[in-house]
Amino acid sequence: MIRISLLLGIPVVSLLLGQTVVSRGTVRQGGTVPWITEAAPMTIARTGLYNGKTASAVNIAGKRISGWNSTNILGDCSAYLDTTQDANNSVDGGTTYYIRSSSVNDTAAGTGAQTVRVVSLNTAGVQQVATWSMDGTTAVSLGSGYRYFEWAEVATIGTANGFSLGNITISNVTGAPLVNEIFELIPVASNHSLSARYMVPSDSTAYLTSWQGSATGGATQDTRLIATVFADNRAISPGVFHYQGIMFIQNATNFYIPLDRLTIPANAEIKFASISSAAGAANDLNCEFDMLLVKN
């Protein structure tokens, strides 16, 4: 099936093969994965510009892999959360944060992750990027002055096939952190954090283009894409999350939903959450959303 639509005023042709696809309330059945050609992201990828403004296509991926602590309230889709906690931890600008690994081999000269690139917002909401050398199980100070951690990813590696050899955490303690002390996690044997949440930098506007998810392990998932944005005028609603999308999925199924470039203003937060039908570990949810980020 071919779908023709508009993306920020530019014609888009999408060939949908597979998954359940929802567009403007219509559910369409197909095969396994969508093959989508989008003119605006391609233009941005080639030029780094959209209508003369600096722009980028951003994908945010997350995963709930250690269980849920409730079957009747929304739980955030982040890899560091488990059966003891439902929501992501909030960053405080006056707190000092640390990065460490659970493996002694994730060091500057080790066989695992040697350096980690951290993308964050400072207290003014401006995006900043820094690369930090790992020191195994010894915590490395990242300093303070943070408003939000967007993501973290391995920048250089030893001989471990491109992956970390331990769980790499950003936390507010120097020792092995508890869940309520973690603010980002690169899981062992991976190279990117998996927290499906994002805050729009203070100098930009985001346009949501799609979200998708899949459930494994036995539980059904009542998923939500939520953001601190009012539905009528797309203005920021500080501290109050509103639904941008809702999808219920059975175990061992997945979905993909194109969005009509929903505007998310500067300083608003977006995240993926779900109500799981079972709270125990192994009821996994893979979750992600895509957006165009344009400088104001």
C-alpha positions in Angstrom: 0.0 0.0 0.0 1.3 3.5 -0.9 0.4 6.4 1.3 0.8 10.0 0.1 0.7 12.8 2.7 2.4 16.1 3.5 5.4 16.5 5.8 5.8 20.2 6.8 4.3 21.1 3.5 6.4 18.7 1.4 4.8 15.7 -0.3 5.6 12.3 1.3 5.2 8.9 -0.3 5.2 5.9 2.1 5.2 2.3 1.2 3.7 0.4 4.1 4.7 -3.3 4.3 3.6 -5.2 7.4 2.8 -3.7 10.8 -0.4 -2.1 12.0 -0.2 1.5 10.9 -2.4 4.2 12.3 -2.8 7.6 10.5 -5.4 10.1 11.5 -7.5 7.5 13.4 -7.5 4.9 10.6 -6.0 1.5 11.3 -4.4 -0.2 8.3 -3.1 -3.8 8.4 0.0 -5.0 6.5 3.1 -7.2 6.9 6.2 -6.5 9.0 8.0 -3.2 8.7 7.2 0.1 7.1 9.5 1.4 4.3 9.1 5.2 4.5 10.6 7.9 2.3 10.2 11.3 3.8 11.2 14.4 1.9 11.8 16.7 4.8 14.1 14.4 6.8 16.1 13.7 3.7 16.5 17.4 3.0 17.6 17.9 6.5 20.0 15.0 6.3 21.6 16.4 3.2 21.8 20.0 4.1 21.4 20.3 7.9 18.7 23.0 7.1 15.0 23.3 6.9 13.6 26.5 5.3 16.9 28.1 6.0 17.0 27.1 9.7 19.4 24.7 11.3 17.5 21.3 11.7 18.1 17.7 12.4 16.1 14.4 12.4 16.1 12.9 15.9 15.2 9.4 17.0 14.7 8.6 20.7 14.6 4.9 21.6 13.9 3.2 25.0 13.2 -0.1 26.5 11.6 -1.4 29.7 13.6 -4.6 30.5 13.5 -5.1 34.2 9.8 -5.2 35.0 7.1 -2.8 36.1 6.0 -1.8 39.6 2.3 -1.3 38.8 -0.5 -2.7 36.6 -2.8 0.3 36.9 -0.6 3.4 36.5 1.6 4.6 33.7 5.3 3.5 33.9 8.0 5.3 31.9 9.8 3.3 29.2 13.5 3.6 30.4 16.0 0.7 30.8 17.1 1.7 34.3 13.6 1.4 35.8 12.5 -1.8 37.4 9.7 -3.2 39.7 10.6 -0.6 42.4 9.8 2.5 40.5 7.4 3.7 37.8 8.7 7.1 36.7 12.0 8.6 35.5 14.1 10.5 38.0 14.3 14.3 37.7 17.6 16.1 37.3 18.6 18.9 39.7 20.9 21.7 38.5 22.7 21.9 41.9 23.5 18.2 42.1 26.9 16.7 41.0 26.5 13.7 38.7 28.9 10.9 38.1 29.5 8.3 35.3 30.7 4.8 36.2 30.5 1.2 34.9 29.8 -2.0 36.7 32.8 -3.5 34.8 36.5 -2.8 35.4 37.0 -3.2 31.7 35.1 -0.1 30.7 38.2 2.2 31.1 40.1 4.7 28.9 42.6 1.9 28.0 40.3 -1.1 28.5 38.6 -3.7 26.2 35.1 -2.2 26.7 33.7 1.3 26.5 36.6 3.7 26.7 34.8 7.1 26.4 31.1 8.0 26.5 29.5 11.0 24.8 26.8 12.6 26.9 24.2 14.9 25.3 22.4 17.1 27.9 20.8 20.4 28.6 22.3 23.0 30.9 20.2 24.9 33.4 19.3 27.4 30.7 18.0 24.6 28.5 20.8 24.8 26.0 22.0 21.6 24.5 25.6 20.6 25.3 27.7 17.7 24.3 30.7 16.4 26.2 32.9 13.2 25.9 34.1 11.6 29.1 36.8 9.0 29.7 35.7 6.0 31.6 37.5 4.7 34.7 35.8 1.3 35.2 34.0 1.0 38.6 35.5 4.3 39.8 33.1 7.2 39.4 34.1 10.1 37.1 32.5 13.5 38.1 30.4 15.2 35.4 30.1 18.3 37.5 26.8 20.1 38.1 24.6 22.6 36.2 22.4 20.1 34.4 18.7 20.5 33.6 18.2 17.3 31.6 20.1 14.3 30.2 19.0 13.7 26.7 21.0 10.5 26.0 24.5 8.9 26.4 26.4 6.8 23.9 29.7 5.0 23.7 32.2 7.1 21.7 35.3 4.9 21.6 35.7 1.2 22.3 38.5 -1.3 23.0 38.1 -4.8 21.6 34.6 -5.7 22.8 32.9 -5.6 19.5 31.7 -2.1 19.9 29.8 -2.6 23.2 30.2 -1.8 26.9 31.2 -4.7 29.2 29.2 -3.4 32.1 26.1 -1.3 32.9 27.2 2.3 32.5 25.2 4.7 34.7 24.9 8.4 35.2 23.9 8.9 38.8 24.2 11.2 41.8 26.4 8.8 43.8 30.0 7.6 43.5 29.3 3.9 44.3 27.0 1.4 42.7 23.7 3.3 42.3 20.2 2.3 43.2 17.3 2.8 40.8 16.2 6.1 42.4 19.8 7.4 42.0 20.1 6.7 38.3 19.4 9.3 35.6 20.7 7.5 32.5 21.9 3.9 31.7 23.8 2.3 28.9 23.0 -1.4 29.5 25.7 -4.0 29.4 26.6 -5.2 25.9 25.2 -2.1 24.2 26.4 1.3 23.2 23.5 3.7 23.7 21.2 4.6 26.5 17.6 3.4 26.3 15.4 6.1 27.9 12.4 7.1 25.7 12.1 10.7 26.9 13.4 14.0 25.6 13.3 17.7 26.5 13.2 20.2 23.6 16.2 22.6 23.9 15.3 26.2 24.7 16.3 27.5 21.3 14.4 24.9 19.2 11.0 23.5 18.3 10.3 19.8 17.7 7.8 18.3 15.3 6.8 14.7 16.1 6.6 12.6 13.0 6.0 9.0 14.4 6.1 6.7 17.3 6.2 2.9 17.6 6.5 0.0 20.0 6.6 -3.7 20.5 5.7 -6.0 23.5 7.4 -9.3 24.5 7.4 -11.5 27.5 3.7 -12.1 28.0 2.1 -8.8 29.1 -0.1 -6.6 27.1 0.9 -2.9 27.0 -1.5 0.1 27.1 1.0 2.6 25.6 1.0 6.4 25.6 3.1 9.1 23.9 2.8 12.1 26.2 4.2 15.6 26.3 4.0 18.7 28.4 1.9 20.5 25.7 -1.7 21.7 25.6 -3.8 20.1 22.9 -5.5 23.3 21.5 -2.6 25.8 21.0 0.4 23.5 21.3 1.8 25.7 24.1 3.9 24.3 26.9 2.0 23.0 30.0 4.8 22.9 32.6 4.7 19.7 34.7 1.5 18.3 33.2 1.8 15.6 30.5 -0.9 15.3 27.9 -1.6 12.5 25.4 -0.1 12.8 22.0 -1.0 9.2 21.1 -2.6 6.0 22.6 -2.2 2.4 21.5 -3.0 -0.9 23.2 -1.0 -3.8 22.0 -1.1 -7.5 22.8 2.0 -9.5 23.7 4.3 -10.3 20.7 2.8 -7.6 18.6 4.0 -4.2 17.4 2.8 -0.9 16.0 3.9 2.1 14.0 2.0 5.4 14.0 2.8 8.3 11.7 2.1 11.7 13.3 1.0 14.9 11.7 4.1 16.9 12.7 2.7 17.6 16.2 4.4 20.8 17.4 6.4 20.5 20.7 7.7 23.9 21.8 11.0 24.8 23.5 11.4 23.4 27.0 8.6 20.9 26.7 9.2 17.3 27.6 8.2 14.2 25.6 8.1 10.6 26.9 6.8 7.2 26.1 4.9 5.4 28.9 2.7 2.4 29.3 0.4 0.4 31.7 1.6 -3.2 31.7 -0.8 -6.0 32.4 1.9 -7.8 34.4 4.4 -6.2 36.8 7.2 -8.8 36.9 10.5 -8.8 35.1 10.7 -10.0 31.4 7.5 -8.2 30.4 9.5 -6.0 28.0 8.5 -3.0 26.0 10.5 -1.6 23.1 9.5 2.0 22.5 10.7 4.9 20.3 9.6 8.2 18.7 10.9 10.4 15.9 10.9 14.1 15.4 12.3 16.9 13.4 14.2 19.4 15.5 14.3 23.0 14.1 16.2 25.9 15.5 13.9 28.8 16.3 
